[in-house]
């Protein structure tokens, strides 16, 4: 069995980050979920409890967005170094 990858030189590499939060009222910790898609395919996902106790759903969503951005920027940097071209985030 052989795997073959065809790379189109002019094709754009695109990383898409989807982040969401499930707000937990009553002093419990909210959950963050992050899904990262590269060129339309899911390449990374995670779900975990937030390290802080969010006082509002807005705060929980903001924490999730920051977590997603950190993961997306890390993947973007790695892809740019491997592919030796610019990656859209």
Kinemage of the C-alpha trace (Angstrom):
@kinemage 1
@onewidth
@group {chain A} dominant
@subgroup {mainchain}
@vectorlist {calphas} color= white
{ca unk a 1} P 0.000 0.000 0.000
{ca unk a 2} L 1.331 3.388 -0.960
{ca unk a 3} L 0.077 6.838 0.032
{ca unk a 4} L 0.522 9.645 -2.459
{ca unk a 5} L 0.142 13.347 -1.777
{ca unk a 6} L -0.298 15.715 -4.689
{ca unk a 7} L 0.581 19.306 -3.897
{ca unk a 8} L -0.759 22.049 -6.117
{ca unk a 9} L 1.738 24.895 -6.063
{ca unk a 10} L -0.793 27.721 -6.366
{ca unk a 11} L -3.400 26.261 -3.994
{ca unk a 12} L -4.079 28.337 -0.884
{ca unk a 13} L -3.490 26.745 2.478
{ca unk a 14} L -6.245 27.810 4.848
{ca unk a 15} L -6.658 27.123 8.565
{ca unk a 16} L -10.126 27.624 10.039
{ca unk a 17} L -10.684 27.701 13.812
{ca unk a 18} L -14.092 27.036 15.375
{ca unk a 19} L -14.295 27.704 19.118
{ca unk a 20} L -17.271 27.458 21.422
{ca unk a 21} L -18.053 27.444 25.122
{ca unk a 22} L -20.672 25.812 27.276
{ca unk a 23} L -21.410 28.220 30.112
{ca unk a 24} L -21.803 26.610 33.538
{ca unk a 25} L -23.789 28.773 35.955
{ca unk a 26} L -23.835 28.395 39.739
{ca unk a 27} L -20.055 28.737 40.162
{ca unk a 28} L -19.019 25.639 38.239
{ca unk a 29} L -16.401 25.768 35.483
{ca unk a 30} L -17.452 26.173 31.847
{ca unk a 31} L -16.208 23.953 29.020
{ca unk a 32} L -14.277 25.016 25.919
{ca unk a 33} L -14.399 23.209 22.607
{ca unk a 34} L -12.083 23.906 19.674
{ca unk a 35} L -12.145 22.373 16.188
{ca unk a 36} L -9.430 23.235 13.662
{ca unk a 37} L -9.894 22.579 9.955
{ca unk a 38} L -7.037 22.677 7.464
{ca unk a 39} L -8.041 22.968 3.799
{ca unk a 40} L -11.566 21.895 4.750
{ca unk a 41} L -10.625 18.756 6.722
{ca unk a 42} L -10.723 18.488 10.512
{ca unk a 43} L -7.127 18.164 11.689
{ca unk a 44} L -7.385 18.934 15.397
{ca unk a 45} L -10.014 19.057 18.122
{ca unk a 46} L -10.102 19.435 21.873
{ca unk a 47} L -12.587 19.874 24.686
{ca unk a 48} L -11.676 20.746 28.255
{ca unk a 49} L -12.801 22.582 31.370
{ca unk a 50} L -11.819 26.221 31.534
{ca unk a 51} L -9.144 27.169 34.045
{ca unk a 52} L -11.249 30.045 35.386
{ca unk a 53} L -14.776 30.312 36.685
{ca unk a 54} L -16.607 32.476 34.154
{ca unk a 55} L -19.143 34.903 35.598
{ca unk a 56} L -21.008 35.266 32.295
{ca unk a 57} L -21.478 33.437 29.016
{ca unk a 58} L -19.575 36.252 27.283
{ca unk a 59} L -16.522 35.628 29.468
{ca unk a 60} L -16.711 31.889 28.763
{ca unk a 61} L -16.938 32.513 24.992
{ca unk a 62} L -13.999 34.946 25.127
{ca unk a 63} L -11.839 32.369 26.903
{ca unk a 64} L -12.790 29.785 24.266
{ca unk a 65} L -11.935 32.219 21.448
{ca unk a 66} L -8.499 32.926 22.922
{ca unk a 67} L -7.814 29.198 23.304
{ca unk a 68} L -8.835 28.604 19.687
{ca unk a 69} L -6.681 31.478 18.448
{ca unk a 70} L -3.605 30.147 20.265
{ca unk a 71} L -4.077 26.691 18.736
{ca unk a 72} L -4.727 28.134 15.280
{ca unk a 73} L -1.679 30.400 15.303
{ca unk a 74} L 0.539 27.513 16.401
{ca unk a 75} L -0.685 25.314 13.543
{ca unk a 76} L -0.373 28.204 11.068
{ca unk a 77} L 3.270 28.760 12.032
{ca unk a 78} L 4.123 25.067 11.673
{ca unk a 79} L 2.396 24.800 8.279
{ca unk a 80} L 4.180 27.909 6.981
{ca unk a 81} L 7.546 26.428 7.936
{ca unk a 82} L 6.768 23.005 6.432
{ca unk a 83} L 5.092 24.231 3.237
{ca unk a 84} L 7.416 27.235 2.847
{ca unk a 85} L 4.515 29.517 1.885
{ca unk a 86} L 1.908 31.723 3.496
{ca unk a 87} L -1.057 30.138 5.267
{ca unk a 88} L -4.377 31.978 5.635
{ca unk a 89} L -5.981 31.975 9.099
